[in-house]
Amino acid sequence: MPRAFASGTGELICRRTPWSVSPLTPALSPLRGEGAGGAPRIASLALKSAYRPLPFLRLLLALAATLFLALAPARAAEEKLDLDSVLNDKDKVMKAEEAEAGPGDNKFFTIKTDDNITTLEVGDVYRNEQKTFFKVTGIASKGSQGGEFSVQRTAGKSDPDRKFQRVSGAGPVTIVSRITLLDLYLAGGIFMHPIALAGVAVILLALNCLWIYRQKVQIPPRFVEDARKALDAGDVEKFEDLALKERGLFPGICRALADRFEDSTPEEIKARAEIAAGGLIGKLRVPTKALNLIAAAAPLLGLLGTIVGMVIVFEAVASATGAAKAQALAAGIRVKLFCTAMALSVAIPALFLYFLFNQKLSDLISQCEALSESFLHQLTLLKRKSARADERADDEAPDAKASAAPTKQGAAGKGAVRKEAA
């Protein structure tokens, strides 16, 4: 029997088994194209049937595009709603953290960084590792190579740290600040100021010691040579004039040796020289005593500054808990230890300078003692020579008086004889 199949492309295929004859054969003969023009008619019918499903597919595509365009605004609105909810949640978290950190004191800080801060704007909020919030209030300079900006502490009590995380705004996510020596100085507390003054004093005292503890200043070689020549010649007045014109330790001792030389004994001259030398040496020891004082006091100032700073840090992190408290303590103690470090950096050089210049002054004092002993010996010899000369003068004076007395008696006797003769 005949079978008819429709393919997927709409082509009609008719088959007839060779062993049977269908009663519909005469009716299908026009479709089969029996005769002269049968084959072309079947091909045209198959071609037309192949393009029949295209309008249906176009309709399906149009419906799908319409549905997509209709659902796109809804999806966008849905995504926008999700973004707003995320932002709201983030604001709630930030407010909760600010409330936990506590109100800030609105203190201003200047931050310098080498990071790219071209996107930083006024009003951006950042947070350090101790959960203290800072608001950008001004931008002095910004660029890809870094810049400088000022922040205000709006929540929390800890000072700015090296690393900041963005909380809100359009700035960079992370900013690492540049720490300078001035920043460390300011972070050390109020006790850094007396320590800094002590450091300046150490420098000035060292320069002063280098200037005055010179041998040609305290023991002028020219003066020593001229004074020795004057004593060898026995000219005490010239020796005193030379001592009055010079300044220094040894000329001061020489002025005491020559003072009231004629009316003093060698013991009095030596005692007067020792008193004068003690006063001059005491003045010369003032710089070294000051260096010793700074070397002893600077570490105590640094320790006091560190203890006060740690007390402030403990009060600031008293309300914090967990890891935040440990981080705040570590950062605060690290900053406050700069005070002790700076104090030791002042005390250690001061101690070395004290021993150095004290030894230098001791050497000068030893040289002055040796020269003073030599000059005192020469003055003692001059004093003895003067005393011998006076004794000789005193011994010669009675003899002169005795020789003068007989002469007067003889003259008186001759006068009497003349009177008698007259």
C-alpha positions as CSV (number, residue, x, y, z in Angstrom):
1,M,0.0,0.0,0.0
2,P,1.3,3.6,-0.6
3,R,2.9,5.6,2.2
4,A,3.2,9.4,2.4
5,F,5.8,11.1,4.6
6,A,6.4,14.8,5.2
7,S,10.0,15.6,5.9
8,G,11.2,18.3,8.3
9,T,11.6,20.7,5.4
10,G,8.1,20.3,4.2
11,E,9.0,18.1,1.2
12,L,6.3,15.6,0.4
13,I,7.7,12.1,-0.5
14,C,5.4,9.5,-1.9
15,R,6.4,5.9,-2.2
16,R,4.6,2.9,-3.7
17,T,5.5,-0.6,-3.1
18,P,6.1,-2.5,-6.3
19,W,3.8,-5.4,-5.3
20,S,0.6,-3.3,-4.7
21,V,-1.4,-0.7,-6.5
22,S,-3.2,2.0,-4.5
23,P,-6.7,3.0,-5.5
24,L,-5.6,6.6,-5.1
25,T,-3.0,6.4,-7.9
26,P,-5.2,8.2,-10.4
27,A,-5.8,11.0,-7.9
28,L,-2.1,11.4,-7.1
29,S,-1.0,11.3,-10.7
30,P,-1.3,15.1,-11.1
31,L,1.0,15.5,-8.1
32,R,3.4,12.9,-9.2
33,G,3.6,14.7,-12.4
34,E,3.0,11.8,-14.6
35,G,3.4,12.8,-18.1
36,A,5.6,15.4,-19.7
37,G,5.5,18.1,-17.0
38,G,5.3,16.1,-13.8
39,A,8.9,16.4,-12.5
40,P,9.1,20.3,-12.5
41,R,5.8,20.6,-10.7
42,I,6.9,18.4,-7.8
43,A,10.2,20.4,-7.4
44,S,8.4,23.7,-7.2
45,L,6.0,22.4,-4.6
46,A,8.9,21.1,-2.5
47,L,10.7,24.5,-2.7
48,K,7.6,26.4,-1.6
49,S,7.0,24.1,1.3
50,A,10.6,24.7,2.5
51,Y,10.1,28.4,3.2
52,R,6.7,28.0,4.9
53,P,8.1,27.9,8.6
54,L,10.2,31.2,8.4
55,P,7.4,33.7,9.3
56,F,6.7,31.6,12.4
57,L,10.3,31.8,13.5
58,R,10.4,35.5,12.9
59,L,7.4,35.9,15.1
60,L,9.0,33.9,17.9
61,L,12.1,36.0,17.8
62,A,10.1,39.3,17.8
63,L,8.2,38.0,20.9
64,A,11.4,37.1,22.7
65,A,13.0,40.5,21.9
66,T,9.9,42.3,23.2
67,L,9.9,40.3,26.4
68,F,13.6,41.1,26.9
69,L,13.2,44.8,26.4
70,A,10.2,44.8,28.7
71,L,12.0,43.0,31.5
72,A,15.3,45.0,31.2
73,P,14.1,48.1,33.1
74,A,12.6,45.9,35.8
75,R,16.0,44.1,36.2
76,A,17.8,47.4,36.3
77,A,15.4,48.7,38.9
78,E,15.8,45.5,40.9
79,E,19.7,45.8,40.7
80,K,19.5,49.5,41.8
81,L,17.4,48.5,44.7
82,D,20.0,45.9,45.7
83,L,22.8,48.5,45.5
84,D,20.9,51.0,47.6
85,S,20.4,48.3,50.2
86,V,24.1,47.5,50.2
87,L,25.0,51.2,50.7
88,N,22.5,51.5,53.5
89,D,23.9,48.5,55.2
90,K,27.4,50.0,54.8
91,D,26.3,53.3,56.3
92,K,24.7,51.5,59.2
93,V,28.0,49.6,59.9
94,M,30.0,52.8,59.7
95,K,27.7,54.6,62.1
96,A,27.9,51.6,64.5
97,E,31.7,51.7,64.4
98,E,31.8,55.4,64.9
99,A,29.4,55.1,67.9
100,E,31.7,52.3,69.3
101,A,34.8,54.5,68.8
102,G,33.2,57.4,70.6
103,P,33.1,61.1,69.6
104,G,36.2,62.7,68.4
105,D,37.8,65.9,69.5
106,N,37.8,67.4,66.0
107,K,41.6,67.9,66.1
108,F,43.3,68.5,62.8
109,F,46.3,66.6,61.4
110,T,48.4,67.0,58.4
111,I,49.0,63.8,56.3
112,K,51.8,63.4,53.8
113,T,51.9,60.4,51.4
114,D,53.7,59.1,48.4
115,D,50.7,57.2,47.1
116,N,48.5,58.2,44.1
117,I,45.8,60.4,45.6
118,T,44.5,62.0,42.4
119,T,41.0,60.8,43.2
120,L,41.0,62.1,46.8
121,E,38.3,64.7,47.5
122,V,37.3,66.9,50.4
123,G,34.8,65.1,52.6
124,D,36.2,61.6,52.1
125,V,36.2,59.6,55.4
126,Y,39.1,57.3,56.3
127,R,39.8,55.0,59.2
128,N,43.1,53.8,60.8
129,E,43.8,50.4,62.3
130,Q,42.6,51.6,65.7
131,K,39.1,52.3,64.3
132,T,39.5,56.1,64.6
133,F,37.7,58.0,61.8
134,F,39.2,61.0,60.0
135,K,37.5,63.3,57.6
136,V,39.4,65.0,54.8
137,T,39.0,68.8,55.3
138,G,41.6,70.2,52.9
139,I,44.0,69.2,50.2
140,A,47.2,71.1,49.8
141,S,48.6,69.1,46.9
142,K,47.7,65.8,45.2
143,G,49.0,63.8,42.3
144,S,50.2,60.4,41.1
145,Q,53.5,60.9,43.1
146,G,51.7,61.7,46.4
147,G,50.7,64.9,48.1
148,E,49.6,66.5,51.3
149,F,46.2,66.9,52.9
150,S,44.6,67.7,56.2
151,V,42.1,65.5,58.2
152,Q,39.9,66.0,61.2
153,R,39.4,63.4,63.8
154,T,35.6,62.9,63.9
155,A,35.4,59.7,66.0
156,G,37.9,57.9,68.3
157,K,40.9,59.1,70.2
158,S,44.0,57.6,68.7
159,D,46.3,59.6,66.5
160,P,46.7,58.9,62.7
161,D,48.7,55.8,61.9
162,R,50.7,55.0,58.8
163,K,47.9,53.2,57.1
164,F,44.4,54.4,56.4
165,Q,41.4,52.6,54.9
166,R,38.7,54.4,53.0
167,V,35.2,54.3,54.6
168,S,33.4,56.6,52.2
169,G,34.2,58.8,49.3
170,A,35.9,58.5,46.0
171,G,39.5,58.5,47.1
172,P,42.0,55.6,47.0
173,V,41.1,52.6,49.0
174,T,44.3,52.6,51.0
175,I,46.6,55.4,51.9
176,V,50.0,54.9,53.5
177,S,51.3,58.1,55.2
178,R,54.9,59.3,55.1
179,I,56.4,59.6,58.6
180,T,59.1,62.3,59.0
181,L,61.3,63.2,62.0
182,L,59.0,66.2,62.7
183,D,56.0,63.8,62.8
184,L,57.8,61.6,65.3
185,Y,58.8,64.6,67.4
186,L,55.2,65.9,67.6
187,A,53.9,62.4,68.3
188,G,56.3,62.0,71.3
189,G,54.3,64.5,73.5
190,I,55.1,67.6,75.4
191,F,58.2,66.1,77.0
192,M,59.9,66.2,73.6
193,H,60.4,69.9,73.9
194,P,62.7,70.0,77.0
195,I,64.6,67.0,75.5
196,A,65.1,68.9,72.3
197,L,66.3,72.0,74.2
198,A,68.7,69.7,76.1
199,G,70.0,68.5,72.7
200,V,70.6,72.0,71.5
201,A,72.3,72.8,74.8
202,V,74.7,69.8,74.3
203,I,75.6,71.1,70.8
204,L,76.3,74.6,72.2
205,L,78.3,73.3,75.2
206,A,80.4,71.1,72.9
207,L,81.3,74.0,70.7
208,N,82.1,76.2,73.7
209,C,84.3,73.5,75.2
210,L,86.1,73.1,71.9
211,W,86.8,76.9,71.9
212,I,87.9,77.5,75.5
213,Y,89.7,74.2,76.2
214,R,92.5,75.0,73.9
215,Q,96.0,75.3,75.2
216,K,96.8,78.5,73.4
217,V,93.8,80.1,75.1
218,Q,94.4,78.9,78.6
219,I,98.2,78.7,78.5
220,P,99.4,81.2,75.8
221,P,102.9,80.1,74.7
222,R,103.9,83.7,73.9
223,F,102.9,84.9,77.3
224,V,104.7,82.0,79.1
225,E,107.9,82.9,77.2
226,D,107.8,86.7,77.9
227,A,106.8,86.1,81.6
228,R,109.7,83.8,82.1
229,K,112.1,86.3,80.6
230,A,110.7,89.0,82.9
231,L,111.2,86.9,86.0
232,D,114.7,85.9,84.9
233,A,115.5,89.6,84.7
234,G,113.8,90.2,88.1
235,D,111.3,92.6,86.7
236,V,108.1,91.8,88.6
237,E,106.3,94.9,87.4
238,K,106.7,93.8,83.7
239,F,105.6,90.3,84.7
240,E,102.4,91.7,86.3
241,D,101.7,93.9,83.2
242,L,102.0,90.9,80.9
243,A,99.6,88.9,83.1
244,L,97.0,91.8,83.1
245,K,97.0,91.9,79.3
246,E,96.3,88.2,78.8
247,R,93.2,86.1,79.4
248,G,93.1,82.5,80.5
249,L,93.8,80.2,83.3
250,F,97.5,80.6,83.6
251,P,97.6,84.4,83.1
252,G,95.0,84.6,85.9
253,I,97.2,82.6,88.2
254,C,100.1,84.8,87.3
255,R,98.2,87.9,88.2
256,A,97.6,86.4,91.7
257,L,101.3,85.6,92.0
258,A,102.3,89.2,91.2
259,D,99.6,90.9,93.3
260,R,101.1,92.7,96.4
261,F,104.4,90.9,95.8
262,E,106.5,93.4,97.8
263,D,104.2,93.2,100.9
264,S,103.6,89.4,100.9
265,T,105.6,86.4,102.1
266,P,106.1,83.4,99.8
267,E,103.4,81.5,101.7
268,E,100.9,84.2,101.3
269,I,101.7,84.4,97.5
270,K,101.2,80.6,97.2
271,A,97.9,80.7,99.1
272,R,96.6,83.6,97.0
273,A,97.6,81.8,93.8
274,E,95.8,78.6,94.9
275,I,92.6,80.6,95.7
276,A,92.7,82.3,92.3
277,A,93.3,79.0,90.5
278,G,90.4,77.3,92.3
279,G,88.0,80.1,91.2
280,L,89.2,80.0,87.5
281,I,89.0,76.2,87.4
282,G,85.5,76.3,88.8
283,K,84.4,78.6,86.0
284,L,86.0,76.4,83.4
285,R,84.2,73.3,84.8
286,V,80.8,74.8,84.3
287,P,80.3,73.4,80.7
288,T,81.4,69.9,81.7
289,K,79.1,70.0,84.7
290,A,76.3,71.0,82.5
291,L,77.0,68.1,80.1
292,N,77.1,65.7,83.1
293,L,73.7,67.1,84.2
294,I,72.1,66.6,80.8
295,A,73.5,63.1,80.5
296,A,71.8,62.2,83.8
297,A,68.6,64.1,83.4
298,A,67.7,63.4,79.7
299,P,66.9,59.7,80.2
300,L,64.7,60.5,83.1
301,L,62.7,63.1,81.0
302,G,62.3,60.5,78.3
303,L,61.1,57.9,80.7
304,L,58.6,60.3,82.2
305,G,57.3,61.3,78.8
306,T,56.9,57.6,77.8
307,I,55.0,56.8,81.1
308,V,52.7,59.8,80.7
309,G,52.1,58.9,77.0
310,M,51.3,55.2,77.9
311,V,48.8,56.4,80.5
312,I,47.0,58.5,77.8
313,V,47.0,55.5,75.5
314,F,45.5,53.2,78.1
315,E,42.7,55.7,78.7
316,A,42.1,56.0,75.0
317,V,41.8,52.2,74.4
318,A,39.9,51.4,77.6
319,S,36.6,51.1,75.7
320,A,38.1,48.9,72.9
321,T,38.1,45.1,73.0
322,G,39.7,42.2,71.2
323,A,42.2,42.7,68.4
324,A,41.4,46.4,68.1
325,K,42.6,47.0,71.7
326,A,45.8,45.1,71.1
327,Q,46.5,47.0,67.9
328,A,45.8,50.4,69.6
329,L,48.1,49.5,72.5
330,A,50.9,48.4,70.3
331,A,50.7,51.5,68.1
332,G,50.4,53.9,71.1
333,I,53.3,52.4,73.0
334,R,55.4,52.4,69.8
335,V,54.8,56.1,69.3
336,K,55.4,57.0,72.9
337,L,58.7,55.1,73.1
338,F,60.1,57.7,70.6
339,C,60.4,60.0,73.6
340,T,62.7,57.7,75.4
341,A,64.6,57.0,72.2
342,M,65.2,60.7,71.6
343,A,66.2,61.2,75.3
344,L,68.8,58.5,75.0
345,S,70.1,59.9,71.7
346,V,70.8,63.2,73.6
347,A,72.1,61.6,76.8
348,I,74.7,59.2,75.3
349,P,76.6,61.9,73.3
350,A,76.4,64.2,76.3
351,L,78.1,61.6,78.5
352,F,80.8,60.9,76.0
353,L,81.5,64.7,75.6
354,Y,81.6,65.1,79.3
355,F,84.4,62.5,79.8
356,L,86.3,63.9,76.7
357,F,86.3,67.5,77.8
358,N,86.8,66.7,81.4
359,Q,90.0,64.9,80.5
360,K,91.1,67.8,78.3
361,L,90.5,70.3,81.2
362,S,92.4,68.0,83.6
363,D,95.4,68.1,81.3
364,L,95.3,71.9,81.1
365,I,95.2,72.1,84.9
366,S,98.2,69.8,85.2
367,Q,100.2,72.0,82.9
368,C,99.2,75.1,84.7
369,E,100.2,73.6,88.0
370,A,103.7,72.7,86.7
371,L,104.2,76.2,85.3
372,S,102.8,77.9,88.4
373,E,105.2,75.9,90.5
374,S,108.1,77.0,88.4
375,F,107.1,80.7,88.4
376,L,106.4,80.6,92.2
377,H,109.9,79.3,92.7
378,Q,111.4,82.1,90.7
379,L,109.3,84.7,92.6
380,T,110.4,83.1,95.9
381,L,114.0,83.5,94.8
382,L,113.4,87.1,94.0
383,K,111.7,87.6,97.3
384,R,114.7,86.1,99.1
385,K,117.1,88.3,97.1
386,S,115.0,91.3,98.0
387,A,115.0,90.3,101.7
388,R,118.8,89.8,101.7
389,A,119.2,93.2,100.0
390,D,117.1,94.8,102.7
391,E,119.0,93.0,105.5
392,R,122.3,94.3,104.0
393,A,120.9,97.7,103.8
394,D,119.8,97.5,107.4
395,D,123.2,96.2,108.4
396,E,125.0,99.0,106.6
397,A,122.7,101.7,108.0
398,P,124.0,101.4,111.7
399,D,127.6,101.4,110.5
400,A,127.0,104.6,108.5
401,K,125.4,106.2,111.6
402,A,128.3,105.1,113.8
403,S,130.9,106.6,111.5
404,A,128.9,109.7,111.1
405,A,128.7,110.2,114.9
406,P,132.5,110.5,115.6
407,T,132.9,112.9,112.8
408,K,130.4,115.2,114.4
409,Q,132.1,114.9,117.8
410,G,135.5,115.7,116.3
411,A,134.0,118.7,114.6
412,A,132.5,119.8,117.8
413,G,135.9,119.4,119.6
414,K,137.7,121.5,117.0
415,G,135.1,124.2,117.5
416,A,135.7,124.3,121.2
417,V,139.5,124.5,120.8
418,R,139.0,127.4,118.4
419,K,136.8,129.2,120.9
420,E,139.3,128.6,123.7
421,A,142.1,129.9,121.5
422,A,140.2,133.0,120.7
